[in-house]
């Protein structure tokens, strides 16, 4: 229960901050009761911002993975043949960690980094 509560608390804190930003959008701006998240998935509004945001976070010691790091060739899938929606998601999604290793102080730091990126 402690693990689930920490993840939910982290997500709730961080998603409230992300919801106020203009260059980043939460994939799930609210969290259903039964969900215990590992990440806060976000979309960058501009495709070019995903790599910039990932590098910006990395330079500030925040690891934000892309959950589909290698689409082409995986299990015969090709981004070239994907629907426009799948292509858009692939090019814009990034995940911010909210797991139980982090506390609200960490979430505040990540929120500050995201806010700084948003205001650049």
N, C-alpha and C positions, 0 to 999 in steps of 0.2 A: 504493500500500500504506500510505503514511503517513496519508492521509486516512481510509481504512477503519479502520486501527488506532486513530486518535484518536476516531472516532465510537464504535467498539465499547468503548473504554476509558471514555469519558464515560458511555455508557449503563450499562455494568456498575457503575461507581461510583455513579451516581445511582439506579439501580433498587434497589440494595442499601439505600440510605437510605429510599427511598419504601416499600419492602416492610415497613419497621418502623413506618410511620405508620398512624393509625387513620381519618383523614378523607379520605385519598387512597389509591387503589389503582392499581398499574401494570396497564395492559391486558395487557401481556406481561411477567410477573414474571421470566422468564428469556429469554435471547436465543439463538436457534439459531445454529449456527456460520456459516452462509452469509449472515446478515443484516448489513447495514451501515445502521444507522438514521440518520435525520435528526432525529427527535424521540423523546422518551419519552412515549408517549400515556398519560394517566392518566384515571381516573374519579374524580370527587368522590363520596363516599358520599351526601351530601345534595345534592339538586338545587340548592338555594339557594346552596350553597357554590361552585359553578362561577364565577359572576360575582364573588363575594367573593374567591376565590382569584386569578382573573385580575387583578382590580384590585390586590390585595395584592402580587402579583408585579410588576405594572406600576409601582407606586409605588416599587419597589425595583430598577427598571431591568432587569427580566426580562420579555421579550415572550413570552407564551404564547398562541398562536393557537388558535381553534376551527376545526377543519378543515371543518366544515359550517356556515359562518356564516349562510347564507341558504338554508334548505331549501325553504320554501313557494314555489312558482312556478318553481323551477329544473327545467327539462326536464319540466314537467308533474307533478312530484312534489309531494305534499302531506303534511305531517306529520300532518294530521288523519286521513288514510287509511293511515298507516304502521302496522306491527305494533307491539305494545307493546314489544318488544325494541328496535326501531329508535328509537322515541320515547325510551326510557330512555337509550340511547347518545347520542342527539342532545342530550339535556338534561344529561348528566354528563361528556362527554369534553372534555379540554383537552390540549394538547401542549406539552411542555417541550423547548426546543432542546438538542440534544447534538451539533451538527455540529462540524466540524473547526476552526471559528473559536474554539472554546472549549477550555480546558485543564482539568486537574483542580482547579486553584484556583477556576475559575469554577463547576465542578460542586459544589465544597464550599460556595461561597457560596449557590448555588441550593438545595442540601440544607439549609443553615441557615435560609433563608427559608421553605422548605416545613415544616421542623420547627417554626419559630416559629408559622406559620399553624396547624399541627396542634395546638399547645399552647394556642391562644388560648381 
